[in-house]
Amino acid sequence: MRRDSSSGNSRIKDFRDGVERLLDEVSICSKEVEVEIGKLTGMKGELSGIVKELERRKRKLEKKEGQELSDEDLEEIGDAVEILERETEAKKGETEGILKGKEKEKEEEAEKYLTDLTYLKAEFENYKRRVEKDKRDFADYLLEGAIAELLPIEDNLEVAIEHAKENKNKNKHSKGLLKGVEMTLKQFKDILGREGVTEIKAEGEQFDPFRHEVVSKEVSEGHAENTVIEVVRKGYLFHEKVIRPAMVKIAAIREEEEKG
């Protein structure tokens, strides 16, 4: 039996597309990070310039400490400090804005990536389960076919045992032959049983069209209508699935009773 691989190939393509999409998104994210690093690097340079200017002003004030400064000097120093203070606050605000904004944005992106990866993982697990189920079903299909071909051998062994029982008093070798065939049949049944093969209950059971196949109807005293009164050929289940229905004779009611 050829298995249709189109479904499996489609799933693999979906996974490949999902991985490629995530790679593209991560690449874009990496580039955005590089841009922001560039901005922060520039911001660091500007802040370094402010620091140098503040240190220069500090050294200048230390040199003038203890000296009497003119109003012009004081005004010039005051203006410079005020300008540097405004620039410092502005740069501080810009830096915090960049960091906070990007932190929130990255958190949202990271959450989205995590959701995508979780979904992709779940899809892959489902795919693996489907593949495993397909493999089990295919193995059962092959085993079912092989078992169906072996069942006639069991039928023949049972027929051979019946003949041997009938002739054991006529032939001195029949007793040993009977024992050997019975052992072979038992081993055969044990093997099939381990593989999940069970016999369908039939004789004395109510007719089941899903498990029984009627070969004839006969009037039988003491049996309700449609009761199985004889098994012509045994039927079997493979893991509760019918692989061969039982061929049976079922009870019928007399015409007089039916008319009455």
Buried (B, 14 or more C-beta within 10 A) or exposed (E): EEEEEEEBEEBEEBEEEBEEEBEEBEEEBEEBEEEBEEBBEEBEEBBEEBEEBBEEBEEEEEEEEEEEEEEEEEEEBEEBEEEBEEBBEEBEEBBEEBEEEBEEEBEEBEEEBEEBEEEBEEBBEEBEEEEEEBEEEEEBEEBBEEBBEEBEEBEEBBEBBEBBEEEBEEEEEBEEBBEEBBEBBEEBBEEBEEBBBEBBBBEEBEBBEEBBBBEEBEEBEEBEBBBBBBBEBBBBBBEEEBBBBBBBBBBBBEEEEEEE
